[in-house]
Amino acid sequence: MKDKFLIKLEDIYKRYCELSDKLADPAVISDTAEWTKTAKDQAEIAEPSLKYAEYVKTLSQLESAKEAIVGETDPEMKELLETEIAECGQKLEAVKDELKILLLPKDKNDDRNCIVEIRGGAGGEEASLFAYELYRMYLNYCERHRLKTEIVDISETELGGIKEAVFNVNGKGAYKQLKFESGVHRVQRVPETESQGRVHTSTVTVAVLPEADDVDVEIKDEDIRVDVYRSSGAGGQKVNKTETAIRITHFPTGIVVTCQDERSQLKNKDKAFKVLRSRLYDYYSELNRTAYDEHRKSLVGRGDRSERIRTYNFPQGRVTDHRIGLSLYSLDSFIMGDIGTMIEALSVAEREAQLAGEEE
């Protein structure tokens, strides 16, 4: 009897073949919208379908080898068949494991762009200084992975820190790469202003929001107020003497978004609405969490902004993620954007949690 997941894969593969036939239909080819939709539907199931085809091919090779070895008297041929049976068996198990992962529920937001919000928490100026370091860390990571960043709003302090920074991250899989960064980041170190060498603890809050499309969230004119004001700056020539900064207030949720990075009022307004849509999308998604989200939270968290997720201990050169208990003793390179090892470990932990849930 076939495993349930193999039966499901067989149905997916049949659907994949049907869509392939449809893409070759002249009537569909002549209809650009229909062809595009069909191609998108096929692409969404292409990976598990092709992997299932590989599984079926390997299974066929295994069965053929088992049939051939029955009654085989030539020792050399028998040895070759035994080797083939062993190799096919190992490959079959490996492909089966890959298929299980491919069938896991996917976060529908993984392929989206995202918006990152960083705010200084407890710790005064030291928190603002560390907020700037996290801001720089994420910009460096994005640059290394060819993700484009665009500042929406940033509020700097006199000592070089930031009270708040909001920026877009654009690129395929941007949200997937950064979604585990949401939460409270704690830093333990001796501030430059500390004369007695005492270690202080400060916190910074990071929120990573999937970028929402226009169709995801409806924003009614009567639910918002848009204010226009002059952008603040460092003084002198940098002060914008025209009213280009935008503040949008959403009355039903109390969410307020500001944007003053661009010299154009229109561009600032577009950016502000993009952030508002994403915050509203996150807000309403939070109200409709599913059982799966609760299961995911049990291991790697779900991005609660009140959840302490990571500690950066400078005296020990250590960064520890509390959700998976992983410590890396490479804080200097980590804080400069080399965070890929941690991101991959969190992704693996999420997959293992999902697999454990599927087996229960």
C-alpha positions as CSV (number, residue, x, y, z in Angstrom):
1,M,0.0,0.0,0.0
2,K,1.4,3.4,-0.9
3,D,2.2,6.0,1.7
4,K,-0.3,8.8,1.9
5,F,2.3,11.3,0.9
6,L,3.2,9.3,-2.2
7,I,-0.5,9.2,-3.2
8,K,-0.5,13.0,-2.8
9,L,2.6,13.3,-4.9
10,E,1.1,11.2,-7.6
11,D,-1.9,13.6,-7.8
12,I,0.4,16.6,-7.9
13,Y,2.4,15.0,-10.7
14,K,-0.8,14.3,-12.7
15,R,-1.8,17.9,-12.2
16,Y,1.7,19.0,-13.4
17,C,1.3,16.9,-16.6
18,E,-2.1,18.4,-17.2
19,L,-0.8,21.9,-16.9
20,S,2.1,21.0,-19.3
21,D,-0.4,19.9,-21.9
22,K,-2.5,23.0,-21.3
23,L,0.6,25.2,-21.9
24,A,1.0,23.6,-25.3
25,D,-2.6,24.2,-26.3
26,P,-2.8,26.8,-29.1
27,A,-5.9,28.4,-27.5
28,V,-4.0,29.0,-24.3
29,I,-0.9,30.2,-26.1
30,S,-3.0,32.8,-27.8
31,D,-4.4,34.0,-24.5
32,T,-1.5,35.8,-22.7
33,A,-3.3,36.1,-19.3
34,E,-4.4,32.5,-19.3
35,W,-1.0,31.2,-20.4
36,T,0.7,33.3,-17.7
37,K,-1.6,32.0,-15.0
38,T,-1.1,28.4,-16.1
39,A,2.7,28.8,-16.2
40,K,2.6,30.2,-12.7
41,D,0.4,27.3,-11.4
42,Q,2.8,24.8,-13.0
43,A,5.9,26.5,-11.6
44,E,4.5,26.3,-8.1
45,I,4.3,22.5,-8.3
46,A,7.3,21.9,-10.6
47,E,9.9,21.0,-7.9
48,P,7.9,18.2,-6.1
49,S,6.6,16.9,-9.5
50,L,10.1,16.6,-11.0
51,K,11.5,15.0,-7.8
52,Y,8.6,12.6,-7.8
53,A,9.4,11.6,-11.4
54,E,12.9,10.9,-10.3
55,Y,11.5,8.8,-7.5
56,V,9.4,6.8,-9.9
57,K,12.3,6.3,-12.3
58,T,14.6,5.1,-9.5
59,L,11.9,2.7,-8.1
60,S,11.5,1.2,-11.6
61,Q,15.2,0.7,-11.9
62,L,15.2,-1.0,-8.5
63,E,12.4,-3.4,-9.4
64,S,14.0,-4.3,-12.7
65,A,17.3,-5.1,-11.0
66,K,15.4,-7.3,-8.4
67,E,13.7,-9.2,-11.2
68,A,16.9,-9.6,-13.2
69,I,18.8,-11.0,-10.2
70,V,16.3,-13.9,-9.7
71,G,17.9,-16.9,-11.3
72,E,21.0,-15.1,-12.4
73,T,23.9,-17.6,-12.3
74,D,26.8,-15.5,-13.6
75,P,28.7,-14.3,-10.4
76,E,30.0,-11.1,-12.0
77,M,26.6,-10.1,-13.3
78,K,25.0,-11.0,-10.0
79,E,27.5,-8.7,-8.2
80,L,26.7,-5.8,-10.6
81,L,23.0,-6.3,-10.0
82,E,23.5,-6.4,-6.2
83,T,25.4,-3.2,-6.4
84,E,22.7,-1.6,-8.5
85,I,20.0,-2.7,-6.0
86,A,21.9,-1.3,-3.1
87,E,22.5,2.1,-4.8
88,C,18.9,2.4,-6.0
89,G,17.7,1.6,-2.5
90,Q,19.9,4.3,-1.0
91,K,18.9,6.8,-3.6
92,L,15.2,6.0,-3.1
93,E,15.4,6.8,0.6
94,A,17.2,10.0,-0.1
95,V,14.7,11.2,-2.7
96,K,11.9,10.2,-0.4
97,D,13.3,12.4,2.4
98,E,13.6,15.3,-0.1
99,L,10.0,14.8,-1.1
100,K,8.8,14.9,2.5
101,I,10.5,18.3,2.8
102,L,9.0,19.5,-0.5
103,L,5.5,18.7,0.7
104,L,5.8,20.6,3.9
105,P,3.5,23.7,4.2
106,K,5.3,26.7,2.8
107,D,5.0,30.2,4.2
108,K,3.1,32.0,1.5
109,N,5.1,35.2,2.2
110,D,8.5,33.6,1.7
111,D,9.1,34.9,-1.8
112,R,8.0,38.5,-1.0
113,N,10.0,41.6,-0.5
114,C,10.0,42.7,3.1
115,I,10.2,45.8,5.3
116,V,12.6,45.8,8.3
117,E,12.0,48.1,11.3
118,I,14.7,48.6,13.9
119,R,14.1,50.5,17.1
120,G,16.2,51.2,20.2
121,G,14.8,49.7,23.3
122,A,16.0,49.7,26.9
123,G,19.4,51.2,27.5
124,G,19.2,54.8,26.3
125,E,22.0,56.0,24.0
126,E,23.7,52.6,24.2
127,A,20.6,51.0,22.7
128,S,20.5,53.6,19.9
129,L,24.2,52.9,19.1
130,F,23.5,49.1,18.9
131,A,20.4,49.7,16.8
132,Y,22.7,51.4,14.3
133,E,25.1,48.4,14.4
134,L,22.2,46.1,13.7
135,Y,21.0,48.4,10.9
136,R,24.5,48.2,9.3
137,M,24.6,44.5,9.9
138,Y,21.5,43.9,7.8
139,L,22.5,46.3,5.1
140,N,25.8,44.4,4.7
141,Y,24.0,41.0,4.7
142,C,21.6,42.2,2.0
143,E,24.5,43.6,-0.1
144,R,26.3,40.3,0.0
145,H,23.2,38.4,-1.0
146,R,22.2,40.8,-3.8
147,L,19.1,42.1,-2.0
148,K,18.4,45.8,-2.7
149,T,17.7,48.0,0.3
150,E,15.9,51.3,0.3
151,I,15.6,53.6,3.3
152,V,12.0,54.6,4.2
153,D,12.7,56.5,7.4
154,I,15.6,56.9,9.8
155,S,15.8,58.9,13.1
156,E,19.4,59.5,14.1
157,T,20.9,60.6,17.5
158,E,23.6,63.1,18.1
159,L,26.2,60.4,19.1
160,G,25.8,58.4,15.9
161,G,23.0,56.0,17.0
162,I,19.5,55.6,15.7
163,K,16.2,55.8,17.5
164,E,14.5,54.1,14.6
165,A,15.2,52.9,11.1
166,V,12.7,51.6,8.5
167,F,13.9,50.2,5.2
168,N,12.6,48.1,2.3
169,V,14.5,44.9,1.2
170,N,13.7,43.9,-2.4
171,G,14.7,40.6,-4.0
172,K,13.4,37.1,-4.4
173,G,13.1,35.4,-1.0
174,A,13.9,38.5,0.9
175,Y,11.3,37.8,3.6
176,K,12.3,34.1,3.8
177,Q,15.9,35.1,4.5
178,L,15.2,37.7,7.2
179,K,11.9,36.6,8.8
180,F,13.5,35.0,11.8
181,E,15.2,38.3,12.8
182,S,11.9,39.6,14.3
183,G,12.2,40.0,18.1
184,V,14.2,41.6,20.9
185,H,18.0,41.6,20.3
186,R,20.0,42.0,23.6
187,V,23.5,43.4,23.7
188,Q,25.9,42.9,26.6
189,R,29.1,45.1,26.5
190,V,31.0,47.9,28.1
191,P,29.8,51.2,26.6
192,E,32.4,53.7,25.5
193,T,31.0,56.2,28.1
194,E,31.5,53.7,31.0
195,S,34.5,54.7,33.0
196,Q,34.6,51.7,35.4
197,G,34.5,49.0,32.8
198,R,31.1,47.6,33.8
199,V,29.1,45.5,31.4
200,H,25.7,47.0,30.5
201,T,22.7,45.3,28.9
202,S,20.6,47.0,26.3
203,T,17.9,45.9,23.9
204,V,16.9,46.7,20.3
205,T,13.6,45.6,18.7
206,V,13.6,44.3,15.1
207,A,10.4,43.6,13.1
208,V,10.5,42.0,9.7
209,L,7.2,42.4,7.7
210,P,6.3,40.8,4.4
211,E,5.6,43.5,1.9
212,A,1.9,43.5,1.1
213,D,0.4,44.0,-2.3
214,D,-2.5,46.4,-3.0
215,V,-4.9,43.4,-3.2
216,D,-3.9,42.1,0.3
217,V,-5.1,45.0,2.3
218,E,-7.9,47.5,1.6
219,I,-7.2,51.0,2.9
220,K,-10.3,53.2,2.9
221,D,-9.9,57.0,2.6
222,E,-12.1,57.6,5.6
223,D,-9.9,55.4,7.8
224,I,-6.7,57.5,7.3
225,R,-5.3,61.0,7.7
226,V,-2.3,62.1,5.7
227,D,-0.2,64.9,7.1
228,V,2.5,66.8,5.2
229,Y,5.4,68.5,7.1
230,R,9.0,69.6,6.6
231,S,11.7,66.9,6.8
232,S,14.1,67.2,9.8
233,G,17.8,67.0,9.2
234,A,21.2,67.6,10.6
235,G,20.9,71.4,10.2
236,G,22.3,73.9,7.7
237,Q,21.9,73.0,4.0
238,K,20.6,69.5,4.9
239,V,17.3,70.9,6.3
240,N,14.5,70.5,3.8
241,K,12.7,73.9,3.6
242,T,9.7,72.4,1.7
243,E,7.0,70.2,3.0
244,T,7.9,66.8,1.6
245,A,7.7,64.5,4.7
246,I,4.6,62.4,5.1
247,R,2.8,61.0,8.1
248,I,-0.1,58.6,7.7
249,T,-2.4,57.7,10.6
250,H,-4.7,54.7,10.3
251,F,-7.6,55.3,12.7
252,P,-9.0,51.7,13.2
253,T,-5.6,50.3,14.3
254,G,-3.8,53.4,15.6
255,I,-0.8,52.6,13.3
256,V,1.2,55.7,12.3
257,V,3.7,55.7,9.5
258,T,6.2,58.4,8.6
259,C,8.5,58.8,5.6
260,Q,10.9,61.7,5.0
261,D,13.8,60.1,3.2
262,E,13.0,61.4,-0.3
263,R,13.0,65.0,-1.4
264,S,9.8,64.3,-3.4
265,Q,6.5,64.4,-1.5
266,L,5.0,61.9,-3.9
267,K,7.8,59.4,-3.4
268,N,7.6,59.7,0.4
269,K,3.8,59.1,0.1
270,D,4.3,56.0,-2.0
271,K,6.8,54.6,0.5
272,A,4.7,55.4,3.5
273,F,1.6,53.7,2.0
274,K,3.8,50.6,1.2
275,V,4.9,50.4,4.9
276,L,1.3,51.0,6.1
277,R,0.0,48.2,3.9
278,S,2.7,45.8,5.2
279,R,2.0,46.8,8.8
280,L,-1.7,46.3,8.4
281,Y,-1.1,42.9,6.6
282,D,1.0,41.9,9.6
283,Y,-1.5,43.2,12.1
284,Y,-4.5,41.3,10.6
285,S,-2.4,38.2,10.0
286,E,-1.5,38.2,13.7
287,L,-5.2,38.1,14.5
288,N,-5.7,35.0,12.3
289,R,-2.8,32.8,13.3
290,T,-3.4,29.1,12.6
291,A,-2.5,26.0,14.6
292,Y,0.5,25.6,12.4
293,D,1.9,29.0,13.4
294,E,1.5,28.0,17.1
295,H,3.5,24.8,16.4
296,R,6.2,26.8,14.6
297,K,6.3,29.2,17.5
298,S,7.1,26.3,19.9
299,L,10.6,25.9,18.3
300,V,11.8,28.9,16.4
301,G,9.2,31.6,17.4
302,R,6.9,33.4,15.2
303,G,8.4,36.9,15.3
304,D,6.8,38.4,18.4
305,R,8.4,41.7,19.0
306,S,8.3,41.1,22.8
307,E,10.2,37.8,22.4
308,R,13.9,37.9,23.3
309,I,15.5,36.0,20.5
310,R,19.3,36.7,20.6
311,T,22.1,37.9,22.8
312,Y,25.3,39.6,21.5
313,N,27.9,39.2,24.3
314,F,30.9,41.4,23.3
315,P,33.2,40.5,26.3
316,Q,33.0,36.8,25.2
317,G,32.8,37.4,21.4
318,R,29.6,35.3,21.4
319,V,26.2,35.6,19.8
320,T,23.5,33.2,21.0
321,D,20.1,32.5,19.5
322,H,17.9,31.5,22.4
323,R,15.2,29.8,20.2
324,I,17.5,27.0,19.0
325,G,20.3,27.3,21.6
326,L,23.0,28.0,19.0
327,S,26.1,30.0,20.0
328,L,28.6,31.3,17.6
329,Y,32.0,32.7,18.7
330,S,32.4,34.9,15.7
331,L,30.7,38.1,16.9
332,D,33.1,40.5,15.1
333,S,32.2,39.1,11.6
334,F,28.6,38.4,12.6
335,I,27.9,42.0,13.4
336,M,29.4,43.0,10.1
337,G,26.8,41.0,8.2
338,D,28.1,37.4,8.3
339,I,24.8,36.0,9.6
340,G,24.1,33.3,7.0
341,T,25.1,30.4,9.3
342,M,22.5,31.5,11.9
343,I,19.8,32.1,9.3
344,E,20.4,28.6,7.8
345,A,20.3,27.0,11.3
346,L,16.9,28.7,12.0
347,S,15.6,27.5,8.7
348,V,16.7,23.9,9.4
349,A,15.0,24.1,12.8
350,E,11.8,25.2,11.3
351,R,11.9,22.3,8.8
352,E,12.6,19.8,11.6
353,A,9.7,21.2,13.6
354,Q,7.4,20.8,10.6
355,L,8.5,17.3,9.9
356,A,8.0,16.4,13.6
357,G,4.5,17.8,13.3
358,E,3.7,15.8,10.2
359,E,4.8,12.6,11.9
360,E,2.6,13.1,15.0
